[in-house]
């Protein structure tokens, strides 16, 4: 626990590994290991260990279920954010690569032209193609880059996934009366 508070993540991972060798069902070891792996940006293993801690917590009826559930949700969110960043980075790399290839082809086409008027015509044609390609990527990017945040109430506490058909009930005095809770 001290190494966790001191943010000595590699030591925490090592200690938790040793602890899990001695006691394979140790709830705290899975929980601390998940926290350390999340800090080290090992999102998949952090999520897996947080889920194991959650399973152990449910089996033992431990009172720290809410903290472990929050850790699972945090791991899922961090993992999702990392995947989104990677996807966006790869998308912009694709655009850059395509534009560079088009510019290289433009330069080759301009170099093969005999007259100055042909060079201007070919250059204008290729600049138009490059601009059109950039516009297409920009349109695609604007639709994809709109960040969609999932509210906490839409996440299932059991499977930690997005609820498919959530039912939201408005609590009213009539409902409280019918449940025998009186007026609230």
ZIFENZI-V489455 format. One line per field, one symbol per residue. ss: DSSP state (H for helix, E for strand, L for the rest). psi: psi as a letter, one per 30 degrees, with the letter a starting at -180 (. if undefined). A space follows every 50 residues. Layout:
ss->???
psi->???
//
This chain:
ss->LHHHHLLLHHHHHHHHHHHHHHLLLLHHHHHHHHHHHHHLLLHHHHHHHH HHHHHHHHHHLLLLHHHHHHHHHHHHHHHHHHHHHHHHHHHHHHHHHHHH HHHHHHHHHHHLLLLHHHHHHHHHHHHHHHHHHHHHHHHHHHHHLLLLLL LHHHELLLLLLELLLLLLLLLLHHHHHHLLLLLL
psi->eeeeefhieeeeeeeeeeefeejfgjeeeeeeeeeeeeeghieeeeeeee eeeeeeeeefhkfgeeeeeeeeeeeeeeeeeeeeeeeeeeeeeeeeeeee eeeeeeeeeeffkeleeeeeeeeeeeeeeeeeeeeeeeeeeeeefjkjkk lefgkkfefglkkeikkkkkkleeeeeffgfak.
//
